[in-house]
């Protein structure tokens, strides 16, 4: 278990660094916009790579690399890729209602939690 945690941690460091560098590269290459181009680019690319990776690892019998590659690197690069994978797994198993509930709750409740955290901290710091 400890080795697996180390794999996730090492992969997370790589993925987080890649996310930061990609955001910087996009901002330098395209300029600064109010629309979060770096974030959406990372989310889309990470989701694409996650889909390809889980199929590749599964079909090649290499699932022992999931902790480092999927959870670590891609999880550090974008947690959105993990979210989309879980939504897809539910949908693919025919659990369309559960998938829709998962997506809806994840987006709405996460946004509500963020707003709650903003308001709470503003009140604390006021």
N, C-alpha and C positions, 0 to 999 in steps of 0.2 A: 504494500500500500504506500509506503514512504517513497519508493522509487517512482510510482505513478504520480504522486504529488509533485515530485521534482520535475517530472516530464511536463506536467501541466504548467508549472511555474516557469520553466525555461521557455516553453512554447509561448506562454503569455507575454514574456518579456520581448520575444522576437515579434509577435503579432502587434503588441502595443506600439513598439518602435516603428514598425512598418506603417501602422495607421497614422501615426504622427507625421512621418516622412511623406506619406502620400498626400496628406492634407497640405503640408508645406509646399510640395511640388505643384499641386493643383493651384494653390493660391499664387505662387510665383509665376506659374505658366499662364494662367488665365486672368489673374488679377483678383481683387477682393469683391465679392458680391454679397448681397444680403441673403440670398438663397444659399443654404449650406451645401455647396457642390462637393466639397471634400467628404462630408459625412455620407451623402447619398451615394457617391461613387464607391466608397469603402463598403457600404451596406450591400450594394448591388454586386460588386465584384466578390465580396466575401460569401454572399449567398450562392452565387454561381459556382465558386470554387468548392463550397461545402457540398453542394449537390453532386458535383463530379467526384469529389474525394470519397464520399461515403460509398458510392457505387464502386469505384475503383478498389478501395481497400476491402470492401465486402467480397467482391468477385475474385480478388487475388489472394484471399485468405490472410490479409494483412491488418486485420482489425486491431491487433495489438499496438498499432501506431495511432489509434484514435485519440488517446489521452494527449499525446504530444502535438499531433497535427490538427485534429478537429477541435478538441476542447482548449488546448493551449494556444497554438498559433492563430487559428481562425477565431477562437473565442476572444483572444486578446485583440485581434484585428477588428472584429466586429461581433458583438453578442447578437446582433440582428441575424446573422447567419444561423446561429443555434436556434433562435426563435422560429425562423422560417423552416428549418429542418423539422422541428417538432410539429409545426402546423401541417407540413406536408405529410409527415408520417401518419398523423391522425386522419387526414383526408384520404390518403392512399389505402388505409385500412377500412375505409368506408364510413368512418365516424365523422361525417360532414358536419353535423350539428355541433359535435364537440370541438371540431376544428374551428368552426365559425365562432363559437363561444370563447375558445382560447385566444383567437386573434382579437376579437372585440374586447374582451376583458383585459388582455395584455396592453392594448393600445389605450383604451379609455381609462382604466384604473392606473396605469403607469403615468399617464398625463395628469390625472387627478392627484396622484401621489407627489409628483413633481411640483405642481401648483401648491399643494399643501405644505411641502417642505419650504418652498419659497416664502409663502406667507408666514409660516411659523418662524423661520429664521429672521425675516424682516421685523416681526414683532419682538423677538428676543433681543435683537440688536438695536431696536429703536430707543 
